[in-house]
Structures are given as C-alpha cells and as structure tokens.
Amino acid sequence: MASEPIRDPKRDDLLTPQNSALIVIDYQPVQVNSIASMDRQLLVDHIVGVSKAAVVYGLPIVHSTVNVQTGLNKPPIPQLRKVLGAFPTYDRTTINSWEDVEFRKAVEATGRKKLIMTALWTEACLTFPALDALREGYEVYVVADAVGGTSVAAHEMALRRIEQAGGKMISVAQLFCELQRDWARKDTVPQFMDLFVETGGTAGIQFSYDRTE
C-alpha cells in the first residue's frame, strides 16, 4: 500500500503548508472577554492550537492588533503571545485591518492566495477584511470554531455573509488534517497528535503512534 506521488503543494486545491498563510486578528483581552458565541476557554485553546499548527507546518503568519499603541487596548492574550512572540504584530486603528497599509502589505508579502483567517469579533474584524480579500482575488478559509462574536446570532450571520461572498468554512481539526494530509510525513505526526489532543480531540486515544520509530 502506497500513497500516490505528492501533488504540487503550491497548486493543490486543498490547503498545504506551501500555498496558504495564517491571519490572526485581535485576540486581545477585551475582545476575548466579550465573546458570547462559544465557550471562551475553548476559543482560546482553539486559536492557540491553530497558531501552533501554523508554526509547526511553517506557514507565513500575519498577526494584527488594534489600538495597542494608542493605549486604548491591551496586547494579545499571553497564551497567544507565547506561540507567536517571534512574529511581528501590525497594530492599527482601523476596525477593518484591510484598510491598514502595513497589514495589507504584510499579507501581500506572503505571496500566498489562500488565507486562513481568524479574528475577533466575527461580525466586524473578521468579516470586513475577509470580504475585501475575496474581492481582491484571495481565497478565504475561516476557522469557524476558532473565531467568535458578541452573540450567537452576530457570529452566525457574519459567517453566513462571508460564505455568501465565496469564503470557505473549516474547523480546527479539519485544518490540522488538511495540513498533515499523510501519516507517512512522519516529521510532523507527533506535533499533529499533540495539537489534536490539546484542542479537545480524541486522536491520542484512538490512534497509537510510536514516536521512537
């Protein structure tokens, strides 16, 4: 039993480490504490897991904050800073990060057309740049269980609006599986397993992997 020859990772229709970039927007204390569309601790676990996956698989990462330099808001939550501390943050005053020149240049500099987008809140800081990116020819993949809004309705309507404009909804577990793709790629299997368990998965129970191999 053998896998087929690896598809061109840059032209693959599915997400690969070579054709996608992660966008992380506004996971700051005020925003996290205002989320009412899902459990906040689960939200934090999920965005940390998504960010760790991007680091493990070597994706370009664009991390943005709002109003830190003005003193009106706090830096990202410490759990996220621990993972993304080596990456610059693009601070802005605009609600729509796409209207910030430095942020948009950072996205363009990745050279990737598939954008894995995460942000708080879903109804504003995710929706607005997602719609703009779609209009400019990017493919947008929203990690739906790593983003949140100020109410269930606000969150769901925002996701619906993005989807109607052509965005694609994915989950944390789906993202991990799509980036890993093949168990034969053993270098990242241990990290994949850890990420799945850390974000609430049961892969560690259902699948036994000998790390000494």
N, C-alpha and C positions, 0 to 999 in steps of 0.2 A: 504494500500500500504506500503510495507516494503522492505528495502534493503536486499539482501542476506547476510548471515554471512560473515564477513570480511575475505578476502583471506589472506593467510600468507604473511605479508608485507615484510618479508625478502626474500621470494622465488617468489614473484609476478614478472611476466614478465614485467609489467609496472613499471615505476618509483614510488617509495614510499619514505617517509622520513626515512624508516628503511633499505633501500637497496642501497641508492645512496649517492654520495658525490659531492660537487661542487668544481671545479678547476677554479681559476681566475688568469690569467697571463697577466701582463704588461699593465694595464690600467693607463699609465703614460702620462704626458702632451705631450711629444714629439710624442708618438705613437698616441694618440687621435687626435692631430692636423694634423697628416699626413694621416688620413683616408679619402678616396675618394670614397668608395663603398656605403656609405649611409650618411644620414644627421648626423652630429656629435653630435648634441644635443639629437637627438633621440637615438643614440648609447649610450650616457651617461645615459639617462633615463632608457634604457633597462638593462644595466649591473647593475645599482643601484637597479632596480626592481628585477632582478634575485638574487642579493646578499641578498636583504631584504627577499625574499621568502625563501632562504636557512636558514636564521636566524629564521624566523617565524616557519618553519617546523622542525627546529633542525637538519639540515644536517651537517655532518662534512664539513669543508671548508679548502681548501689548497690554500693559496694566495701567489703568487710569483711575484717578481720584478726583473728587470735586471739592473745591473750597478749603483745601488744607492750607495753602499759602496765605489765603486771606484771613485765616484764623477762625473761620466760621464753622469748620468741621474738623474732625479728628482723622488721623492716618488710618489705613486699613486695619482690620482686626488683627491681633497678634498671631493667631493661628495661620493667617494667610501671609503675613509678613515673614514668618518663619520659612515658608516654602518659596516665596517669590522675592526674598530680600536681595538676591543678586541681580534682579531685573529693575530697570528704571521705572518710575511712575510718572505719568503725564498728568499733572494737576491742571485743572481748568475751572472756569466759572460757568460754562455753558451746561445746561441740562442735557443737551444733545452733544455727546462727545464728538460726533462727526463734524460739528461746527468749530471744533478746536483744531487749529492748523497743525500743531505739533503731534497731536493724536493721529490725525489723518495721515500725516507724513510717515509716522511710525508704522501704521497699517500697510501703507503702500510699500514701505521698505522691506517688509517681509517677503514680498514677491509671490505671496500665496493668494489664490482666488477663493479658496474655501475657508470661511471664517467661522470658527466655533465660538459662539457669542454667549457670554454670561454677564449679568448685571442686576443691580438693584436700583430702582424698582422696575419690575417687568413693564408697567404701564407707561414709563417715561424713559428712563435712562437705558433701557434695552430696546424698546420699540422704535424710538426715533433714529438712533444710528443704524439699527437693523434695516429699517425702511430705506434710509439713504444709501446704505451699502448695496442693497438689492438694486436700487435704481442705477447705481454705477457699475453694475455687472458682476458683483461679487455673489457667491453662493453663501447663504447664511444658514448655519446649523445652530439652533438654540437648544441648550441642555436644559430641558424643561423642569427637571427636578433638582436643578442647582440654581434656579432663579426664583424670585418671589416678589409679590406685590402687597399693597396695603390692605387688600381684601381678596377673597377667593374670586369674586366677580371681576375685579380690576385685573388680576393676574390672567384669568381665563380669556377675557376679552382682548387683552394685549397679545396673548399667544395666537388667538384666532386672527387678529389683524395682521400679524406678521406672516402667518401661514397663508392667508388670502393673497398676500403680496408676493408669495413664492418662497418664503422661508421654510425650512425643514425642522421638524421637532425630533429630538433624540433624547435619550436618557443617559444617566451616568454610566450604568452598566453597559449599555449599547456602545457608548464611546470607548470604553476600555476594550471591549471585544473587537471593535472595528479597527482600532489602532494595533492591537496584538495580532489578530487575524489567523495566526497559525501557531499551534503548540510547538512546532518544530523550531520556531525562533526562540530558542531556549534562554538567550541572554536576558530577556525581559519577562519571562514567565514568573520568576519569584516575585518581582515587583507588582506584576499584574495580580497575583494571588493576594498579596498584602493589601493592595488598593481595594480589591473587591470586598475583602473582609472588613476593612476599615470603614467602608461606606455602607455597611449593613448587609452585604451579600453572604451567601452560604457556600461559596465555592470552596472555601477551606475545608468544609465538611464533606462536600460531595465529590471533590476531586483531589486525589492524593498525588503530590508531586515530590519526587526525591531530589532535593537540592544538591545532593552530593554527586549527581550524575555529571 
